[in-house]
Amino acid sequence: MHILLTRPIEDCSEIISKFQSLGHQVSHLPLLSVNKVNYGEINFSDYKGIIFTSANAVKFLNLKKIEKKMLCFCVGSATEKKARGVGFQNVIAAGGNVENLKELILQNFDKKDGKLIYISGEIVSVNLDHQLEEVGYNIKRVINYRASPIEKFEERFIDELKLKIPDIVYIYSQNSASSFLNIIKIYQLESLWMNTNLMCIGEKTSTILNEIKWKKIFLFNPGEEEFLLYKI
């Protein structure tokens, strides 16, 4: 199969290698440019737990003054891997879903135990901090990165894509979905996806691309990419 992956290369190099080892053709079209946001000084000793909803939140955090034994909540396996890789020892991970992450926090962190700090990108699909505040948690959200759409691509890549439209496209966020829809319209690709399976993280992400005719649309969590190959 021909598979199109749309995350930055550092976030999908492993899955590219995995798919290629299985004999698939893989194209890479990064939809977003991810950049650090200056967020000021944080006194991490004020907090008893830290929350990450993406690996980028870990990547762009200054880790020098953080006690790595702090209770660390991660949205999924990729974020967990990144957190453990930089030294966090007490990590609890959900299955890639923010609602599941919220439940894990409720089950494993008593709001009487102290404050939580939530590190995230500028745009999130679920306001996790607001939801936790509503049930009595003391939580501070810090934005440490911004994802901006990439709008221009090599004409040669687009021409090659037109000649062999992918059988599967993976889209990882609402931001990415909006960027992909914009690219489809700019390069007049609207009518070419009827035999393509669209894989999206979350219903809100897939809704953005509903105006394009796809073969099928599947919802998935990070880490399930290979599993999805066997569902189509």
Backbone as CSV, one residue per row, in Angstrom:
resi,resn,N_x,N_y,N_z,CA_x,CA_y,CA_z,C_x,C_y,C_z
1,MET,0.837,-1.205,0.000,0.000,0.000,0.000,0.871,1.254,0.000
2,HIS,0.282,2.334,-0.466,0.934,3.635,-0.438,0.363,4.416,0.749
3,ILE,1.236,4.785,1.688,0.827,5.428,2.931,1.408,6.834,3.000
4,LEU,0.574,7.810,3.357,1.027,9.187,3.533,1.015,9.542,5.011
5,LEU,2.187,9.915,5.538,2.318,10.354,6.926,2.546,11.857,6.953
6,THR,1.979,12.540,7.944,1.913,14.006,7.898,2.502,14.706,9.118
7,ARG,3.146,13.946,10.026,3.766,14.584,11.192,5.187,15.044,10.828
8,PRO,5.778,15.937,11.644,7.194,16.273,11.436,8.047,15.015,11.460
9,ILE,9.154,15.022,10.731,9.944,13.809,10.545,10.437,13.217,11.864
10,GLU,10.771,14.057,12.846,11.258,13.526,14.120,10.182,12.762,14.884
11,ASP,8.917,13.019,14.550,7.814,12.351,15.235,7.331,11.098,14.517
12,CYS,7.790,10.880,13.287,7.266,9.727,12.553,8.336,8.896,11.858
13,SER,9.613,9.160,12.149,10.680,8.417,11.482,10.607,6.922,11.796
14,GLU,10.231,6.586,13.039,10.155,5.170,13.423,9.043,4.449,12.672
15,ILE,7.882,5.094,12.571,6.752,4.437,11.907,7.000,4.373,10.393
16,ILE,7.728,5.354,9.833,8.106,5.281,8.420,8.956,4.038,8.176
17,SER,9.968,3.840,9.023,10.843,2.673,8.889,10.058,1.377,9.061
18,LYS,9.125,1.382,10.015,8.316,0.176,10.268,7.475,-0.172,9.057
19,PHE,6.765,0.812,8.497,5.911,0.559,7.329,6.745,0.116,6.124
20,GLN,7.900,0.737,5.942,8.755,0.354,4.824,9.271,-1.075,4.992
21,SER,9.563,-1.479,6.220,10.029,-2.846,6.474,8.939,-3.869,6.197
22,LEU,7.678,-3.423,6.250,6.545,-4.299,5.940,6.239,-4.323,4.439
23,GLY,7.017,-3.562,3.675,6.855,-3.576,2.222,5.969,-2.494,1.650
24,HIS,5.589,-1.513,2.469,4.712,-0.450,1.996,5.517,0.724,1.434
25,GLN,4.926,1.436,0.500,5.499,2.690,0.019,5.044,3.803,0.960
26,VAL,5.962,4.622,1.430,5.609,5.684,2.377,6.016,7.039,1.804
27,SER,5.059,7.960,1.773,5.343,9.354,1.435,5.223,10.186,2.699
28,HIS,5.999,11.268,2.762,6.005,12.103,3.963,5.690,13.543,3.581
29,LEU,4.607,14.065,4.138,4.167,15.436,3.872,3.915,16.131,5.214
30,PRO,4.939,16.711,5.834,4.716,17.397,7.122,3.798,18.594,6.934
31,LEU,2.742,18.658,7.716,1.732,19.699,7.552,1.949,20.899,8.463
32,LEU,2.711,20.695,9.554,2.895,21.748,10.547,4.368,21.945,10.872
33,SER,4.709,23.178,11.111,6.024,23.524,11.628,5.862,23.809,13.118
34,VAL,6.592,23.078,13.959,6.436,23.195,15.407,7.609,23.977,15.981
35,ASN,7.299,25.053,16.736,8.342,25.931,17.260,8.107,26.256,18.725
36,LYS,9.199,26.440,19.433,9.140,26.737,20.865,8.545,28.108,21.124
37,VAL,7.787,28.218,22.216,7.254,29.492,22.701,7.933,29.801,24.032
38,ASN,8.444,31.022,24.190,9.038,31.416,25.461,7.944,31.562,26.507
39,TYR,8.111,30.878,27.618,7.035,30.838,28.616,7.446,31.372,29.985
40,GLY,8.639,31.873,30.119,9.058,32.465,31.390,9.524,31.429,32.400
41,GLU,9.913,31.908,33.551,10.451,31.052,34.616,9.319,30.333,35.349
42,ILE,9.542,29.050,35.633,8.565,28.256,36.375,9.242,27.660,37.602
43,ASN,8.621,27.832,38.752,9.131,27.202,39.975,8.441,25.850,40.116
44,PHE,9.069,24.804,39.601,8.440,23.489,39.564,8.259,22.878,40.954
45,SER,8.967,23.408,41.930,8.788,22.889,43.296,7.414,23.231,43.859
46,ASP,6.704,24.147,43.208,5.346,24.505,43.643,4.315,23.448,43.252
47,TYR,4.725,22.480,42.408,3.764,21.537,41.835,4.079,20.096,42.240
48,LYS,3.027,19.332,42.393,3.161,17.933,42.805,2.994,16.966,41.643
49,GLY,2.550,17.471,40.514,2.377,16.621,39.337,2.439,17.446,38.065
50,ILE,2.852,16.812,36.977,2.968,17.485,35.687,2.204,16.684,34.632
51,ILE,1.558,17.398,33.710,0.724,16.771,32.675,1.252,17.154,31.296
52,PHE,1.392,16.147,30.429,1.780,16.384,29.033,0.731,15.757,28.114
53,THR,0.252,16.516,27.134,-0.667,15.946,26.153,-0.018,15.813,24.774
54,SER,1.299,15.998,24.705,2.017,15.731,23.456,3.499,15.577,23.755
55,ALA,4.188,14.857,22.877,5.634,14.710,23.018,6.336,16.047,22.815
56,ASN,5.758,16.932,21.995,6.364,18.239,21.771,6.397,19.072,23.046
57,ALA,5.405,18.899,23.910,5.377,19.625,25.181,6.581,19.242,26.033
58,VAL,6.976,17.967,25.969,8.172,17.503,26.687,9.421,18.055,26.003
59,LYS,9.435,17.970,24.692,10.605,18.382,23.899,10.991,19.837,24.138
60,PHE,10.010,20.728,24.243,10.290,22.156,24.327,10.280,22.693,25.762
61,LEU,10.327,21.803,26.729,10.337,22.221,28.133,11.767,22.246,28.666
62,ASN,12.109,23.300,29.391,13.405,23.370,30.060,13.368,22.435,31.263
63,LEU,14.148,21.371,31.209,14.054,20.291,32.191,15.088,20.384,33.311
64,LYS,15.911,21.425,33.294,17.035,21.491,34.223,16.615,21.560,35.690
65,LYS,15.503,22.231,35.973,15.120,22.461,37.368,13.906,21.636,37.795
66,ILE,13.657,20.548,37.086,12.502,19.704,37.405,12.955,18.455,38.133
67,GLU,12.274,18.144,39.221,12.513,16.896,39.936,11.873,15.771,39.131
68,LYS,12.697,14.878,38.571,12.201,13.860,37.648,11.375,12.767,38.336
69,LYS,11.353,12.773,39.668,10.510,11.815,40.386,9.072,12.335,40.544
70,MET,8.835,13.562,40.092,7.496,14.140,40.132,6.514,13.243,39.368
71,LEU,5.303,13.102,39.888,4.272,12.324,39.206,3.989,12.959,37.854
72,CYS,4.065,12.152,36.797,3.978,12.654,35.429,2.859,11.930,34.686
73,PHE,1.886,12.681,34.189,0.754,12.120,33.454,0.932,12.413,31.962
74,CYS,0.824,11.388,31.131,1.009,11.529,29.682,-0.222,11.004,28.943
75,VAL,-0.534,11.638,27.819,-1.744,11.290,27.088,-1.656,9.931,26.393
76,GLY,-0.447,9.520,26.002,-0.324,8.252,25.285,1.093,7.732,25.291
77,SER,1.306,6.648,24.552,2.590,5.947,24.597,3.738,6.762,24.009
78,ALA,3.485,7.526,22.944,4.561,8.331,22.344,5.026,9.412,23.313
79,THR,4.071,10.047,23.982,4.413,11.072,24.971,5.101,10.446,26.175
80,GLU,4.610,9.283,26.590,5.239,8.559,27.701,6.696,8.223,27.366
81,LYS,6.924,7.748,26.170,8.284,7.384,25.748,9.208,8.593,25.796
82,LYS,8.701,9.735,25.332,9.499,10.965,25.353,9.789,11.387,26.785
83,ALA,8.772,11.317,27.659,8.951,11.716,29.058,9.963,10.822,29.766
84,ARG,9.845,9.522,29.564,10.808,8.590,30.186,12.206,8.800,29.609
85,GLY,12.254,9.148,28.333,13.533,9.354,27.677,14.323,10.531,28.230
86,VAL,13.613,11.532,28.781,14.303,12.694,29.353,14.466,12.555,30.870
87,GLY,14.031,11.406,31.413,14.336,11.137,32.813,13.190,11.041,33.783
88,PHE,11.955,11.303,33.351,10.828,11.172,34.284,10.676,9.706,34.671
89,GLN,10.520,9.460,35.966,10.522,8.100,36.485,9.138,7.600,36.890
90,ASN,8.280,8.519,37.299,6.972,8.143,37.844,5.886,8.540,36.845
91,VAL,5.812,7.780,35.755,4.964,8.157,34.615,3.723,7.273,34.535
92,ILE,2.578,7.929,34.349,1.316,7.224,34.131,0.762,7.689,32.784
93,ALA,0.443,6.749,31.901,0.010,7.117,30.550,-1.375,6.582,30.238
94,ALA,-2.147,7.402,29.527,-3.453,6.984,29.015,-3.255,6.393,27.622
95,GLY,-4.334,5.993,26.990,-4.254,5.343,25.686,-4.338,6.283,24.516
96,GLY,-3.811,7.512,24.668,-3.824,8.461,23.564,-5.049,9.348,23.519
97,ASN,-5.887,9.269,24.547,-7.151,10.003,24.576,-7.172,10.924,25.792
98,VAL,-7.502,12.214,25.583,-7.481,13.185,26.681,-8.541,12.867,27.731
99,GLU,-9.684,12.341,27.292,-10.721,11.973,28.263,-10.228,10.853,29.184
100,ASN,-9.531,9.887,28.610,-8.948,8.815,29.429,-7.876,9.371,30.358
101,LEU,-7.109,10.334,29.866,-6.079,10.971,30.688,-6.703,11.675,31.881
102,LYS,-7.800,12.357,31.647,-8.509,13.033,32.749,-8.915,12.028,33.817
103,GLU,-9.454,10.892,33.384,-9.875,9.870,34.347,-8.688,9.323,35.125
104,LEU,-7.553,9.146,34.467,-6.343,8.676,35.153,-5.900,9.663,36.225
105,ILE,-5.992,10.945,35.913,-5.610,11.976,36.888,-6.557,11.949,38.084
106,LEU,-7.851,11.839,37.802,-8.840,11.786,38.887,-8.607,10.587,39.796
107,GLN,-8.192,9.474,39.204,-7.984,8.240,39.971,-6.672,8.222,40.741
108,ASN,-5.666,8.937,40.234,-4.323,8.794,40.787,-3.757,10.036,41.462
109,PHE,-4.503,11.146,41.421,-4.009,12.363,42.068,-5.146,13.025,42.824
110,ASP,-5.022,13.037,44.134,-6.026,13.686,44.982,-5.836,15.196,44.904
111,LYS,-6.905,15.916,44.637,-6.794,17.372,44.487,-6.298,18.047,45.756
112,LYS,-6.376,17.356,46.888,-5.878,17.910,48.149,-4.359,17.803,48.258
113,ASP,-3.742,17.036,47.348,-2.298,16.790,47.443,-1.443,17.947,46.938
114,GLY,-2.058,18.906,46.258,-1.291,20.051,45.780,-1.640,20.446,44.354
115,LYS,-0.791,21.271,43.773,-1.057,21.845,42.457,-0.485,20.980,41.329
116,LEU,-1.131,21.068,40.191,-0.674,20.411,38.967,-0.243,21.470,37.965
117,ILE,0.726,21.123,37.123,1.108,21.986,36.020,0.910,21.225,34.718
118,TYR,0.255,21.881,33.777,-0.101,21.263,32.499,0.674,21.975,31.389
119,ILE,1.561,21.247,30.711,2.391,21.804,29.641,1.788,21.391,28.300
120,SER,1.539,22.369,27.426,0.845,22.035,26.174,1.222,22.995,25.059
121,GLY,0.707,22.697,23.872,0.816,23.595,22.741,-0.232,24.691,22.827
122,GLU,-0.137,25.629,21.920,-1.048,26.770,21.914,-2.487,26.343,21.645
123,ILE,-2.666,25.378,20.751,-4.011,24.912,20.392,-4.193,23.483,20.897
124,VAL,-5.259,23.254,21.654,-5.568,21.916,22.157,-6.991,21.562,21.764
125,SER,-7.249,20.282,21.606,-8.587,19.833,21.207,-9.552,19.805,22.388
126,VAL,-9.014,19.629,23.589,-9.823,19.568,24.814,-9.170,20.446,25.865
127,ASN,-9.961,21.311,26.514,-9.436,22.172,27.573,-9.357,21.389,28.871
128,LEU,-8.339,20.548,28.963,-8.175,19.666,30.113,-8.048,20.453,31.410
129,ASP,-7.336,21.560,31.389,-7.157,22.356,32.604,-8.487,22.895,33.121
130,HIS,-9.347,23.352,32.217,-10.659,23.866,32.624,-11.515,22.757,33.232
131,GLN,-11.467,21.581,32.603,-12.255,20.458,33.114,-11.815,20.042,34.512
132,LEU,-10.520,20.060,34.757,-10.013,19.698,36.087,-10.309,20.786,37.110
133,GLU,-10.250,22.037,36.681,-10.597,23.141,37.578,-12.052,23.046,38.023
134,GLU,-12.914,22.611,37.097,-14.342,22.516,37.407,-14.646,21.510,38.513
135,VAL,-13.744,20.529,38.692,-13.949,19.537,39.753,-13.013,19.774,40.937
136,GLY,-12.471,21.001,41.010,-11.757,21.397,42.214,-10.251,21.310,42.208
137,TYR,-9.636,20.991,41.059,-8.179,20.884,41.013,-7.534,22.262,40.852
138,ASN,-6.381,22.423,41.470,-5.575,23.635,41.322,-4.541,23.342,40.236
139,ILE,-4.714,23.923,39.055,-3.889,23.568,37.903,-3.495,24.806,37.128
140,LYS,-2.256,24.829,36.665,-1.749,25.927,35.841,-1.354,25.370,34.482
141,ARG,-1.842,26.003,33.433,-1.458,25.615,32.083,-0.359,26.521,31.568
142,VAL,0.681,25.918,31.002,1.793,26.658,30.407,1.917,26.242,28.939
143,ILE,1.886,27.209,28.039,2.040,26.951,26.605,3.516,27.096,26.242
144,ASN,4.113,26.027,25.738,5.547,26.107,25.425,5.893,25.822,23.956
145,TYR,4.861,25.625,23.099,5.152,25.499,21.669,3.932,25.894,20.838
146,ARG,4.213,26.196,19.595,3.165,26.616,18.657,3.341,25.842,17.356
147,ALA,2.244,25.344,16.807,2.278,24.622,15.534,1.679,25.513,14.445
148,SER,2.477,25.812,13.432,2.033,26.677,12.345,1.933,25.876,11.052
149,PRO,0.911,26.115,10.249,0.747,25.345,9.008,1.852,25.640,7.992
150,ILE,2.317,24.584,7.329,3.232,24.728,6.196,2.370,24.866,4.938
151,GLU,2.574,25.917,4.190,1.654,26.223,3.089,2.243,26.003,1.697
152,LYS,3.551,25.834,1.592,4.150,25.692,0.264,4.984,24.415,0.213
153,PHE,4.817,23.659,-0.853,5.526,22.400,-1.026,6.131,22.340,-2.422
154,GLU,7.089,21.448,-2.590,7.715,21.296,-3.903,6.686,20.793,-4.915
155,GLU,6.647,21.449,-6.056,5.702,21.060,-7.112,5.935,19.605,-7.537
156,ARG,7.199,19.196,-7.525,7.531,17.825,-7.928,6.850,16.808,-7.007
157,PHE,6.859,17.094,-5.695,6.217,16.177,-4.746,4.716,16.105,-5.019
158,ILE,4.092,17.242,-5.233,2.650,17.276,-5.499,2.328,16.539,-6.790
159,ASP,3.147,16.712,-7.806,2.927,16.022,-9.088,3.025,14.502,-8.908
160,GLU,4.004,14.057,-8.112,4.163,12.624,-7.854,2.984,12.085,-7.050
161,LEU,2.491,12.908,-6.140,1.328,12.506,-5.338,0.094,12.331,-6.222
162,LYS,-0.077,13.214,-7.184,-1.206,13.120,-8.100,-1.153,11.840,-8.927
163,LEU,0.059,11.440,-9.306,0.217,10.239,-10.121,-0.105,8.966,-9.345
164,LYS,0.166,8.986,-8.035,-0.136,7.828,-7.196,-0.693,8.301,-5.861
165,ILE,-1.991,8.516,-5.822,-2.657,8.970,-4.607,-2.557,7.872,-3.539
166,PRO,-2.245,8.212,-2.297,-2.075,7.204,-1.238,-3.345,6.398,-0.958
167,ASP,-3.135,5.165,-0.523,-4.247,4.325,-0.070,-4.686,4.712,1.335
168,ILE,-3.752,5.274,2.111,-4.025,5.651,3.500,-3.354,6.993,3.790
169,VAL,-4.071,7.875,4.508,-3.493,9.123,5.001,-3.743,9.196,6.508
170,TYR,-2.685,9.507,7.268,-2.812,9.674,8.721,-2.774,11.166,9.062
171,ILE,-3.799,11.628,9.798,-3.897,13.025,10.226,-3.991,13.046,11.755
172,TYR,-3.144,13.890,12.394,-2.958,13.778,13.838,-3.566,14.897,14.686
173,SER,-4.154,15.908,14.078,-4.726,16.995,14.873,-5.683,17.816,14.027
174,GLN,-6.492,18.628,14.694,-7.387,19.530,13.971,-6.588,20.541,13.145
175,ASN,-5.489,21.005,13.718,-4.596,21.910,13.009,-4.092,21.285,11.714
176,SER,-3.651,20.025,11.808,-3.150,19.303,10.639,-4.255,19.097,9.611
177,ALA,-5.452,18.784,10.082,-6.584,18.577,9.177,-6.895,19.845,8.383
178,SER,-6.886,20.990,9.070,-7.147,22.267,8.395,-6.063,22.558,7.367
179,SER,-4.816,22.278,7.742,-3.699,22.499,6.820,-3.807,21.589,5.600
180,PHE,-4.167,20.320,5.822,-4.284,19.370,4.711,-5.418,19.761,3.775
181,LEU,-6.537,20.200,4.334,-7.658,20.641,3.515,-7.246,21.841,2.662
182,ASN,-6.486,22.745,3.243,-6.005,23.916,2.517,-5.108,23.510,1.352
183,ILE,-4.224,22.539,1.595,-3.330,22.048,0.535,-4.131,21.397,-0.590
184,ILE,-5.112,20.578,-0.217,-5.960,19.927,-1.213,-6.617,20.963,-2.129
185,LYS,-7.067,22.064,-1.544,-7.755,23.088,-2.331,-6.773,23.915,-3.161
186,ILE,-5.630,24.270,-2.571,-4.636,25.067,-3.294,-4.160,24.343,-4.555
187,TYR,-3.905,23.033,-4.411,-3.366,22.253,-5.535,-4.451,21.504,-6.315
188,GLN,-5.725,21.832,-6.034,-6.878,21.298,-6.758,-6.883,19.760,-6.776
189,LEU,-6.815,19.192,-5.593,-6.772,17.731,-5.446,-8.093,17.163,-4.928
190,GLU,-9.141,17.967,-4.905,-10.387,17.583,-4.234,-10.979,16.265,-4.712
191,SER,-10.857,15.946,-5.982,-11.578,14.798,-6.554,-10.761,13.499,-6.570
192,LEU,-9.601,13.500,-5.915,-8.665,12.385,-6.094,-8.633,11.369,-4.955
193,TRP,-9.498,11.508,-3.932,-9.322,10.729,-2.715,-10.383,9.655,-2.485
194,MET,-11.152,9.342,-3.504,-12.285,8.422,-3.320,-11.851,6.991,-3.002
195,ASN,-10.608,6.654,-3.295,-10.095,5.306,-2.981,-9.087,5.330,-1.825
196,THR,-9.092,6.429,-1.072,-8.150,6.608,0.039,-8.864,6.486,1.373
197,ASN,-8.264,5.749,2.295,-8.766,5.650,3.670,-8.126,6.740,4.521
198,LEU,-8.953,7.535,5.162,-8.489,8.631,6.003,-8.467,8.186,7.460
199,MET,-7.292,8.304,8.102,-7.129,7.937,9.506,-6.945,9.213,10.322
200,CYS,-7.842,9.464,11.254,-7.800,10.710,12.025,-7.795,10.449,13.529
201,ILE,-7.087,11.299,14.244,-7.168,11.275,15.704,-8.364,12.133,16.112
202,GLY,-9.425,11.496,16.519,-10.587,12.219,17.031,-11.588,12.618,15.973
203,GLU,-12.834,12.659,16.391,-13.939,12.995,15.487,-13.869,14.441,15.018
204,LYS,-13.436,15.355,15.891,-13.333,16.763,15.508,-12.341,16.940,14.367
205,THR,-11.264,16.150,14.397,-10.266,16.213,13.326,-10.856,15.714,12.007
206,SER,-11.565,14.600,12.061,-12.136,14.038,10.831,-13.223,14.939,10.245
207,THR,-13.970,15.630,11.108,-15.056,16.497,10.647,-14.546,17.587,9.708
208,ILE,-13.360,18.094,9.968,-12.783,19.154,9.140,-12.610,18.694,7.701
209,LEU,-12.350,17.386,7.522,-12.082,16.846,6.182,-13.280,16.130,5.572
210,ASN,-14.441,16.285,6.180,-15.634,15.582,5.708,-16.106,16.031,4.332
211,GLU,-15.736,17.232,3.928,-16.205,17.722,2.615,-15.495,17.028,1.450
212,ILE,-14.399,16.342,1.746,-13.701,15.552,0.729,-14.281,14.136,0.734
213,LYS,-14.445,13.547,-0.430,-14.975,12.182,-0.522,-13.847,11.168,-0.340
214,TRP,-13.933,10.407,0.758,-12.949,9.378,1.086,-13.557,7.999,0.931
215,LYS,-12.715,6.996,0.789,-13.212,5.626,0.748,-13.850,5.272,2.089
216,LYS,-13.075,5.474,3.170,-13.578,5.299,4.533,-12.809,6.234,5.455
217,ILE,-13.418,6.546,6.599,-12.747,7.349,7.623,-12.670,6.524,8.905
218,PHE,-11.486,6.425,9.464,-11.261,5.700,10.717,-10.731,6.665,11.774
219,LEU,-11.100,6.437,13.020,-10.550,7.191,14.149,-9.536,6.308,14.870
220,PHE,-8.444,6.910,15.333,-7.417,6.117,16.001,-6.700,6.939,17.058
221,ASN,-5.944,6.258,17.909,-5.067,6.881,18.892,-3.624,6.669,18.469
222,PRO,-2.710,7.581,18.838,-1.294,7.372,18.513,-0.818,6.018,19.017
223,GLY,-0.058,5.332,18.184,0.406,3.995,18.539,-0.389,2.899,17.859
224,GLU,-1.528,3.261,17.266,-2.388,2.275,16.607,-2.222,2.268,15.086
225,GLU,-1.250,3.013,14.579,-1.107,3.161,13.124,-0.983,1.818,12.414
226,GLU,-0.114,0.950,12.910,0.084,-0.342,12.255,-1.157,-1.215,12.367
227,PHE,-1.807,-1.177,13.518,-3.020,-1.958,13.733,-4.092,-1.614,12.694
228,LEU,-4.168,-0.315,12.327,-5.187,0.126,11.375,-5.000,-0.494,9.984
229,LEU,-3.772,-0.855,9.661,-3.515,-1.449,8.337,-4.326,-2.707,8.131
230,TYR,-4.619,-3.408,9.212,-5.295,-4.695,9.116,-6.828,-4.553,9.208
231,LYS,-7.311,-3.310,9.299,-8.749,-3.076,9.377,-9.337,-2.707,8.030
232,ILE,-8.461,-2.493,7.032,-8.991,-2.023,5.740,-8.815,-3.096,4.661
